[in-house]
Amino acid sequence: MRLPKQRRRLLVQKRQKRSRLLPLFILSFLGMIALLFYLVNVRLMPIYLRYAEVQTNRIASEVISKAINSRTANVLDVNDIIEEVPGEDTKMTKFNSEIINRVMAETYTLVQDHLEDAESGNLSKLPKFDDIEYDANAMQEDGGVVFFVPIGQATNLPLLGNLGPKIPIRFHVIGKINTNVETEIEEFGINNALVKVQIHLSINVQVIVPFASKSTTVEQRIPVAIGMLKGTVPNIYTTGGGTQPSVEVPIKMN
């Protein structure tokens, strides 16, 4: 039984209308998914970057510690790097800059070599953590330290834990390693001082996560020498100021 022409025409028009609306519906659906992905990504990106920065600092600090532990010279006694200044009426001392510069140069070379080896994919230079997985192939091909972390850890979602998808994180050392010497002197007792000499080391790195990157600085202080400097105990010792009485220390006469 054939349908009337008018009804057939209506059915054809409906099918044509549906066929025209289907691509629009598909595009709208895909657009909503893309918008949702964008909004989620925008919300999570700062979390990714903060987490990547923390993990980068953690790995780089361990690489630096490995480099320092491999050096031949241990922490010196502060008296080994102090020398007297001749030709002065009063007893004066100074730090031996030759020893300090030698230790600083050795430290710089060791740290630089360890970081370069790590970026080239030498896993023996990298610390081993249970929650971090390195990508040696990516490091050998493109350089930089590349590692994966589960998205559940980065976003602090306990339900995902270690089962969620893993996000890649890469960091490069940018610029050169900066080193300078710092000294700390703390009074101790009467005319004594606790002296610490250390190297302040700072490294600029570029942290890269999907669709974003950030520059950050890894800092570490490496001890060079530590010890007690003992001065001459004066015959007269005054505590405080003002009109407080002085205490005379008796001296035995020969």
Helices and strands as residue ranges (DSSP letters): H 5-69, E 76-77, G 78-81, E 82-84, E 93-95, H 97-119, G 123-125, E 133-134, H 136-142, E 145-150, H 151-154, E 166-173, E 178-187, E 192-209, E 212-230, E 236-237, E 247-248
